Amino acid sequence: MRRRGRCAPSRRCRVQRPGSSARRRRRGPAAQNAGKARNDVGFEDVRLLINGIASSIFANDAQRERVLGVALDGIRTRG
């Protein structure tokens, strides 16, 4: 049985969950601390958003890039 939130032994983890180390827990996500990302958006929100976009079928690459850009703009802070 594969544990949730861990990479398979044969693969390298490319994305780590925020707060996975004591150092990260103290300082929080870098983008939020820098004022670049909304404070009410968490790891699970971004994971679900990207999974939804990745599993969608697009007419072409330009459409995919546009949808991804709109989604990322929604995560960024305004101002």
Secondary structure, DSSP 8 states (H G I E B T S, - for coil): ---TT---TTS------TT-SHHHHHH--HHHHTTSB-TT--HHHHHHHHHHHHTS--SSHHHHHHHHHHHHHHHB---
